[in-house]
Amino acid sequence: MTQALRHYLLAVQFFTRIPITGRLAQWVGYSPAMLRASSAHFPGVGWLVAAVAVACHAALMTGLGTGPLVPWVAAVFSTVATVLVTGGFHEDGLADVADGLGGSAERERALDIMKDSRIGAYGAMALVLALLAKTSLLAHLGTQGMVPVLTALVGGHVLSRFWPLLIIRGLPHVGDTARSKSKPLADQITLPALGAGLLWCFLPLTLVWQAQGALFFIACTGLSSIAAAWMARWFAQRLQGFTGDCLGATQQVSEIGFYLGAALALGPALA
């Protein structure tokens, strides 16, 4: 349990801006092998991000009352809160992937573009559209009441962080492995690690089922998995593998897929 906690805190340190410093950082430690083991706890990091999103969304929905723009305000600021917690880590990956795969049909050129820290037209469009998709879907869910949107936030943030583990399992890491900070994470993930990642998803997904029913659960998880599978197929065809940016992009797209499934399951907004 102590080792698992150290791996979890290392995942928090790597994937968020939550400070793990001083004596705590010394106790956690670091090695490529530890970072590799911490990948199993990626969905567990989603618990923390979901907690921030839920707290922010619930506080605004409660504090601002029942005005027609309240769901939009809550959706925007809860999204801002998650970006602050993660440092836009996954959004940056989405932008890099869009720039690379949108900017060139050649594999090597696409990988070179993805390494460039500057954002291009495809990356900017992907970020804008992704943020609009998130906020509009969350605002729509907010018109249905507090429970649906908070349930979707919990399930979406956790499950979307499980699918990248399957990409690590199924595809080889490509690109500049010598300089890649994510390379230890990209090494072949073990079945026990996948099991640990799935275990992190069990309670949030059970909550989704219990709170909203089977149709909501199937729609959310189904569209999230389809989005992740589409991304994996895209990477396999265009790159013959994946980079760290691909993992972040998959998280973003499958999170949006989860919210879209929730919105479709609930139907038209309440008047």
GICOR-V600649 format. One record per residue. RES is the residue in one small letter. SS is DSSP state (h for helix, s for strand, l for the rest). PHI is phi as a letter, one per 30 degrees, with the letter a starting at -180 (999 if undefined). Layout:
res | ss | phi
RES | SS | PHI
RES | SS | PHI
This chain:
res | ss | phi
m | l | 999
t | h | d
q | h | d
a | h | d
l | h | d
r | h | d
h | h | d
y | h | d
l | h | d
l | h | d
a | h | d
v | h | d
q | h | d
f | h | d
f | h | c
t | l | b
r | l | c
i | l | d
p | l | d
i | l | c
t | l | b
g | h | i
r | h | d
l | h | d
a | h | d
q | h | d
w | h | d
v | h | d
g | l | i
y | l | a
s | l | a
p | h | e
a | h | d
m | h | d
l | h | d
r | h | d
a | h | d
s | h | d
s | h | d
a | h | d
h | h | c
f | h | e
p | h | d
g | h | d
v | h | d
g | h | d
w | h | e
l | h | d
v | h | d
a | h | d
a | h | d
v | h | d
a | h | d
v | h | d
a | h | d
c | h | d
h | h | d
a | h | d
a | h | d
l | h | d
m | h | d
t | h | d
g | h | d
l | h | c
g | l | i
t | l | c
g | l | d
p | l | d
l | l | c
v | h | e
p | h | e
w | h | d
v | h | d
a | h | d
a | h | d
v | h | d
f | h | d
s | h | d
t | h | d
v | h | e
a | h | d
t | h | d
v | h | d
l | h | d
v | h | d
t | h | c
g | l | i
g | l | i
f | h | e
h | h | d
e | h | d
d | h | d
g | h | d
l | h | d
a | h | d
d | h | d
v | h | d
a | h | d
d | h | d
g | h | d
l | h | d
g | h | d
g | h | d
s | l | a
a | l | d
e | l | d
r | h | e
e | h | d
r | h | d
a | h | d
l | h | d
d | h | d
i | h | d
m | h | d
k | h | d
d | l | d
s | l | d
r | l | d
i | l | c
g | l | c
a | h | d
y | h | d
g | h | d
a | h | d
m | h | d
a | h | d
l | h | d
v | h | d
l | h | d
a | h | d
l | h | d
l | h | d
a | h | d
k | h | d
t | h | d
s | h | d
l | h | d
l | h | d
a | h | d
h | h | d
l | h | d
g | h | d
t | l | d
q | l | d
g | l | k
m | h | d
v | h | d
p | h | e
v | h | d
l | h | d
t | h | d
a | h | d
l | h | d
v | h | d
g | h | d
g | h | d
h | h | d
v | h | d
l | h | d
s | h | d
r | h | c
f | h | d
w | h | e
p | h | e
l | h | d
l | h | d
i | h | d
i | h | e
r | h | d
g | h | c
l | l | b
p | l | d
h | s | d
v | l | b
g | l | j
d | l | d
t | l | d
a | l | d
r | l | c
s | l | d
k | l | d
s | l | c
k | h | e
p | h | e
l | h | d
a | h | d
d | l | d
q | l | e
i | l | d
t | l | d
l | h | d
p | h | e
a | h | d
l | h | d
g | h | d
a | h | d
g | h | d
l | h | d
l | h | d
w | h | d
c | h | d
f | h | d
l | h | d
p | h | d
l | h | d
t | h | d
l | h | d
v | h | e
w | h | d
q | h | d
a | h | d
q | h | b
g | l | j
a | h | d
l | h | d
f | h | e
f | h | d
i | h | d
a | h | d
c | h | d
t | h | d
g | h | d
l | h | d
s | h | d
s | h | d
i | h | d
a | h | d
a | h | d
a | h | d
w | h | d
m | h | d
a | h | d
r | h | d
w | h | d
f | h | d
a | h | d
q | h | d
r | h | d
l | h | c
q | l | h
g | l | l
f | s | b
t | l | b
g | h | d
d | h | d
c | h | d
l | h | d
g | h | d
a | h | d
t | h | d
q | h | e
q | h | d
v | h | d
s | h | d
e | h | d
i | h | d
g | h | e
f | h | d
y | h | d
l | h | d
g | h | d
a | h | d
a | h | d
l | h | d
a | h | d
l | h | d
g | l | i
p | l | e
a | l | d
l | l | d
a | l | d
